[in-house]
Structure formats: C-alpha cells, structure tokens
Amino acid sequence: MLSIPAPDWFLEERIKLRFNASEVLESGNVPMARILEEVKSISQEEIYLFTTPFFPAPIIEILSNRGYNIWSRRKENIVETYVTK
C-alpha cells in the first residue's frame, strides 16, 4: 500500500482535515477514536489526512471495512494516510 502510485481520487486541494496522530501517540495515548470520529465529517469529495510514525494497519482495516477509500505513503519519517468516502 505504501509503494503504489496515488489513486485517481487523490488531489492535494481536496484535503479538508489534517491530524498529526504522532503527537497523540508520543504522549502515550491512542488516536483511533478521534480518527474514526473526525473522518465521519468529510463529504464524498473531501479527504481526511492523518500522519503517524508507522503504517497504521488496524485503523486502515477498520476504515476499509466501513467503506472508506484509503491511500498511504511514506514521507521521510512519517506515514501519511489519506481517507475519502
């Protein structure tokens, strides 16, 4: 999932919300509930972006099972995960 090119639905200007989950993780907390809640607010044309220091497989599986489209890419020391309906 990290090595595939950007999907057709990805456009940088469609990003509505951004969340740096790395900060939450570094403080010892789990950002999953916040991500699951915030992603509900995006429309069909919008993208939710969250960043983590690792590939967030559990949250990606949950979002995928709920019908969201997901694409992740590694940028330096972080993984950017883009979510849309």
C-alpha positions, 0 to 999 in steps of 0.5 A: 500500500505504501509503494503504489502510485496515488489513486485517481481520487487523490488531489492535494486541494481536496484535503479538508482535515489534517491530524498529526496522530504522532503527537497523540501517540508520543504522549502515550495515548491512542488516536483511533477514536478521534480518527474514526470520529473526525473522518465521519465529517468529510463529504464524498469529495473531501479527504481526511489526512492523518500522519503517524510514525508507522503504517497504521494497519488496524485503523486502515482495516477498520476504515476499509471495512466501513467503506472508506477509500484509503491511500498511504505513503511514506514521507521521510519519517512519517506515514501519511494516510489519506481517507475519502468516502 
